[in-house]
Amino acid sequence: MCVKVTEEFLKFSLNRGNDLITPVPEYDFPGLKPGDRWCVCALRWQEALHEGAAAPLFLRATHEATLKYMSRSLLEEHGVDDFEE
């Protein structure tokens, strides 16, 4: 799933042991900030949704296999229309 990272999602991820904020130069990872685009697994996004921290989705950049885990209407409810936004 391709998301538009939010402060809430970054904090949620950090609290779950996945620090997406801190740069890791040896892997050319600059660290993420709100507004960045990032790919996350469907189950992690769903977990964030239940905790009130889900990031908006770029639907056109999210694989249709995601529908195995959640409904199209749920995805559309949290979707951002324009990937070029």
MDTraj code that builds the backbone (N, CA, C; nanometers):
import mdtraj as md
import numpy as np

residues = "MET CYS VAL LYS VAL THR GLU GLU PHE LEU LYS PHE SER LEU ASN ARG GLY ASN ASP LEU ILE THR PRO VAL PRO GLU TYR ASP PHE PRO GLY LEU LYS PRO GLY ASP ARG TRP CYS VAL CYS ALA LEU ARG TRP GLN GLU ALA LEU HIS GLU GLY ALA ALA ALA PRO LEU PHE LEU ARG ALA THR HIS GLU ALA THR LEU LYS TYR MET SER ARG SER LEU LEU GLU GLU HIS GLY VAL ASP ASP PHE GLU GLU".split()
xyz = np.array([
    [0.0848, -0.1167, 0.0000],
    [0.0000, 0.0000, 0.0000],
    [0.0894, 0.1230, 0.0000],
    [0.0565, 0.2165, -0.0853],
    [0.1321, 0.3407, -0.0902],
    [0.0557, 0.4450, -0.0099],
    [0.1233, 0.5068, 0.0850],
    [0.0577, 0.6024, 0.1734],
    [0.1275, 0.7381, 0.1705],
    [0.0527, 0.8381, 0.2127],
    [0.1079, 0.9704, 0.2375],
    [0.1316, 0.9760, 0.3880],
    [0.2550, 0.9697, 0.4272],
    [0.2929, 0.9578, 0.5675],
    [0.2431, 1.0772, 0.6490],
    [0.1901, 1.0476, 0.7662],
    [0.1466, 1.1518, 0.8599],
    [0.2284, 1.1403, 0.9886],
    [0.2239, 1.2456, 1.0669],
    [0.2920, 1.2446, 1.1970],
    [0.2382, 1.1311, 1.2840],
    [0.1065, 1.1127, 1.2823],
    [0.0441, 1.0073, 1.3633],
    [0.0925, 0.8690, 1.3212],
    [0.1010, 0.8464, 1.1904],
    [0.1469, 0.7164, 1.1421],
    [0.2930, 0.6924, 1.1792],
    [0.3763, 0.7948, 1.1672],
    [0.5177, 0.7804, 1.2031],
    [0.5335, 0.7461, 1.3510],
    [0.4562, 0.8126, 1.4366],
    [0.4625, 0.7828, 1.5803],
    [0.4115, 0.6420, 1.6090],
    [0.3018, 0.6028, 1.5435],
    [0.2477, 0.4684, 1.5587],
    [0.3525, 0.3643, 1.5198],
    [0.4133, 0.3841, 1.4065],
    [0.5140, 0.2895, 1.3574],
    [0.6334, 0.2816, 1.4528],
    [0.6779, 0.3957, 1.5008],
    [0.7886, 0.3998, 1.5962],
    [0.7532, 0.3227, 1.7228],
    [0.6331, 0.3421, 1.7726],
    [0.5882, 0.2708, 1.8928],
    [0.5765, 0.1207, 1.8715],
    [0.5660, 0.0779, 1.7457],
    [0.5594, -0.0650, 1.7132],
    [0.6971, -0.1211, 1.6791],
    [0.8017, -0.0393, 1.6982],
    [0.9376, -0.0866, 1.6762],
    [0.9915, -0.0655, 1.5358],
    [0.9208, 0.0101, 1.4538],
    [0.9664, 0.0372, 1.3178],
    [0.9911, 0.1869, 1.3040],
    [1.1147, 0.2270, 1.3279],
    [1.1530, 0.3681, 1.3240],
    [1.1724, 0.4114, 1.1789],
    [1.0759, 0.4839, 1.1281],
    [1.0843, 0.5361, 0.9919],
    [1.1306, 0.6817, 0.9901],
    [1.1562, 0.7373, 1.1061],
    [1.1906, 0.8789, 1.1189],
    [1.3423, 0.9013, 1.1128],
    [1.4175, 0.8170, 1.1803],
    [1.5623, 0.8354, 1.1925],
    [1.6346, 0.7977, 1.0640],
    [1.7174, 0.8874, 1.0115],
    [1.7961, 0.8540, 0.8921],
    [1.8922, 0.7377, 0.9195],
    [1.9145, 0.6570, 0.8175],
    [2.0110, 0.5471, 0.8234],
    [2.1011, 0.5623, 0.7007],
    [2.2064, 0.6439, 0.7129],
    [2.2902, 0.6768, 0.5977],
    [2.3524, 0.5549, 0.5289],
    [2.3875, 0.4529, 0.6060],
    [2.4525, 0.3367, 0.5436],
    [2.3597, 0.2616, 0.4476],
    [2.2294, 0.2883, 0.4551],
    [2.1322, 0.2292, 0.3616],
    [2.0682, 0.3356, 0.2719],
    [2.1295, 0.4550, 0.2716],
    [2.0765, 0.5678, 0.1942],
    [1.9309, 0.5988, 0.2281],
    [1.8946, 0.5772, 0.3535],
    [1.7588, 0.6066, 0.3989],
    [1.7603, 0.7406, 0.4717],
    [1.6919, 0.8420, 0.4162],
    [1.6972, 0.9759, 0.4751],
    [1.6060, 0.9960, 0.5953],
    [1.5220, 0.8974, 0.6256],
    [1.4196, 0.9155, 0.7276],
    [1.2986, 0.9821, 0.6649],
    [1.1814, 0.9521, 0.7169],
    [1.0581, 1.0070, 0.6601],
    [1.0048, 1.1214, 0.7441],
    [0.9313, 1.2077, 0.6780],
    [0.8633, 1.3189, 0.7459],
    [0.7208, 1.3256, 0.6913],
    [0.6303, 1.3873, 0.7646],
    [0.4926, 1.3980, 0.7168],
    [0.4872, 1.4536, 0.5740],
    [0.4025, 1.3899, 0.4931],
    [0.3882, 1.4308, 0.3536],
    [0.4639, 1.3418, 0.2571],
    [0.5644, 1.2687, 0.3072],
    [0.6390, 1.1770, 0.2215],
    [0.5501, 1.0610, 0.1790],
    [0.5865, 0.9971, 0.0703],
    [0.5174, 0.8773, 0.0249],
    [0.6005, 0.7560, 0.0649],
    [0.5302, 0.6501, 0.1071],
    [0.6001, 0.5308, 0.1544],
    [0.5097, 0.4103, 0.1340],
    [0.5680, 0.2968, 0.1117],
    [0.4895, 0.1738, 0.0976],
    [0.4893, 0.0980, 0.2296],
    [0.3715, 0.0518, 0.2681],
    [0.3559, -0.0242, 0.3923],
    [0.2751, -0.1498, 0.3623],
    [0.2913, -0.2492, 0.4457],
    [0.2131, -0.3719, 0.4267],
    [0.0692, -0.3476, 0.4725],
    [-0.0220, -0.4197, 0.4116],
    [-0.1645, -0.4013, 0.4374],
    [-0.1999, -0.4250, 0.5839],
    [-0.1414, -0.5268, 0.6436],
    [-0.1768, -0.5575, 0.7819],
    [-0.1284, -0.4502, 0.8789],
    [-0.0122, -0.3896, 0.8528],
    [0.0357, -0.2804, 0.9379],
    [-0.0545, -0.1585, 0.9233],
    [-0.0957, -0.1295, 0.7998],
    [-0.1847, -0.0161, 0.7791],
    [-0.3177, -0.0402, 0.8501],
    [-0.3689, -0.1617, 0.8402],
    [-0.4955, -0.1961, 0.9050],
    [-0.4836, -0.1831, 1.0572],
    [-0.3699, -0.2244, 1.1102],
    [-0.3447, -0.2092, 1.2540],
    [-0.3451, -0.0604, 1.2917],
    [-0.2805, 0.0215, 1.2099],
    [-0.2784, 0.1661, 1.2344],
    [-0.4195, 0.2243, 1.2257],
    [-0.4984, 0.1748, 1.1345],
    [-0.6364, 0.2203, 1.1206],
    [-0.7142, 0.1962, 1.2500],
    [-0.6993, 0.0779, 1.3063],
    [-0.7704, 0.0446, 1.4304],
    [-0.7237, 0.1287, 1.5488],
    [-0.6018, 0.1827, 1.5389],
    [-0.5480, 0.2678, 1.6449],
    [-0.5669, 0.4173, 1.6153],
    [-0.6353, 0.4474, 1.5056],
    [-0.6599, 0.5871, 1.4702],
    [-0.5408, 0.6584, 1.4109],
    [-0.4471, 0.5834, 1.3524],
    [-0.3242, 0.6442, 1.3018],
    [-0.2950, 0.6097, 1.1559],
    [-0.3947, 0.5616, 1.0829],
    [-0.3713, 0.5229, 0.9438],
    [-0.3412, 0.6449, 0.8577],
    [-0.2451, 0.6299, 0.7690],
    [-0.2101, 0.7353, 0.6744],
    [-0.3001, 0.7236, 0.5511],
    [-0.3294, 0.8357, 0.4850],
    [-0.4095, 0.8305, 0.3627],
    [-0.3405, 0.7457, 0.2555],
    [-0.4202, 0.6797, 0.1738],
    [-0.3700, 0.5889, 0.0702],
    [-0.3705, 0.6534, -0.0673],
    [-0.2689, 0.6215, -0.1452],
    [-0.2702, 0.6534, -0.2874],
    [-0.3238, 0.5289, -0.3567],
    [-0.4521, 0.5310, -0.3868],
    [-0.5194, 0.4117, -0.4371],
    [-0.4600, 0.3593, -0.5661],
    [-0.4252, 0.4470, -0.6586],
    [-0.3713, 0.4013, -0.7869],
    [-0.2335, 0.3386, -0.7733],
    [-0.1683, 0.3582, -0.6605],
    [-0.0359, 0.3000, -0.6381],
    [-0.0411, 0.1867, -0.5356],
    [-0.1612, 0.1398, -0.5059],
    [-0.1808, 0.0314, -0.4092],
    [-0.2251, -0.0921, -0.4852],
    [-0.1560, -0.2025, -0.4643],
    [-0.1821, -0.3251, -0.5392],
    [-0.3205, -0.3813, -0.5076],
    [-0.3856, -0.4366, -0.6093],
    [-0.5200, -0.4904, -0.5908],
    [-0.5237, -0.6097, -0.4964],
    [-0.4112, -0.6753, -0.4718],
    [-0.4067, -0.7864, -0.3759],
    [-0.4433, -0.7406, -0.2352],
    [-0.4380, -0.6110, -0.2106],
    [-0.4784, -0.5553, -0.0817],
    [-0.6241, -0.5908, -0.0511],
    [-0.7023, -0.6127, -0.1557],
    [-0.8441, -0.6463, -0.1379],
    [-0.8646, -0.7812, -0.0703],
    [-0.7595, -0.8590, -0.0585],
    [-0.7671, -0.9847, 0.0164],
    [-0.7799, -0.9579, 0.1662],
    [-0.7396, -0.8381, 0.2091],
    [-0.7342, -0.8052, 0.3514],
    [-0.8396, -0.7052, 0.3955],
    [-0.8932, -0.6277, 0.3011],
    [-0.9921, -0.5262, 0.3366],
    [-1.0755, -0.4900, 0.2152],
    [-1.1878, -0.4280, 0.2404],
    [-1.2821, -0.3979, 0.1329],
    [-1.2383, -0.2772, 0.0503],
    [-1.2862, -0.2758, -0.0715],
    [-1.2607, -0.1627, -0.1605],
    [-1.3192, -0.0342, -0.1002],
    [-1.4365, -0.0442, -0.0394],
    [-1.4979, 0.0754, 0.0182],
    [-1.4140, 0.1329, 0.1322],
    [-1.3509, 0.0465, 0.2117],
    [-1.2626, 0.0946, 0.3184],
    [-1.1423, 0.1662, 0.2584],
    [-1.0849, 0.1089, 0.1542],
    [-0.9709, 0.1720, 0.0880],
    [-1.0103, 0.3074, 0.0298],
    [-1.1239, 0.3096, -0.0362],
    [-1.1697, 0.4351, -0.0968],
    [-1.1982, 0.5415, 0.0082],
    [-1.2486, 0.4999, 0.1222],
    [-1.2762, 0.5935, 0.2319],
    [-1.1500, 0.6647, 0.2786],
    [-1.0370, 0.5970, 0.2705],
    [-0.9100, 0.6528, 0.3174],
    [-0.8169, 0.6906, 0.2040],
    [-0.8711, 0.6898, 0.0824],
    [-0.7891, 0.7165, -0.0351],
    [-0.7680, 0.8639, -0.0634],
    [-0.6554, 0.8898, -0.1243],
    [-0.6225, 1.0217, -0.1783],
    [-0.6366, 1.0074, -0.3285],
    [-0.7115, 1.0957, -0.3910],
    [-0.7450, 1.0800, -0.5327],
    [-0.6266, 1.0897, -0.6260],
    [-0.5374, 1.1805, -0.6034],
    [-0.4342, 1.2102, -0.7023],
    [-0.2958, 1.1748, -0.6520],
    [-0.2315, 1.0775, -0.7149],
    [-0.0965, 1.0358, -0.6750],
    [0.0033, 1.1497, -0.6940],
    [-0.0223, 1.2371, -0.7878],
    [0.0695, 1.3486, -0.8164],
    [0.0490, 1.4652, -0.7218],
    [-0.0402, 1.4513, -0.6285],
    [-0.0744, 1.5581, -0.5342],
    [0.0474, 1.6267, -0.4793],
])
top = md.Topology()
chain = top.add_chain()
for i, resn in enumerate(residues, 1):
    res = top.add_residue(resn, chain, resSeq=i)
    for name in ("N", "CA", "C"):
        top.add_atom(name, md.element.get_by_symbol(name[0]), res)
traj = md.Trajectory(xyz[None], top)
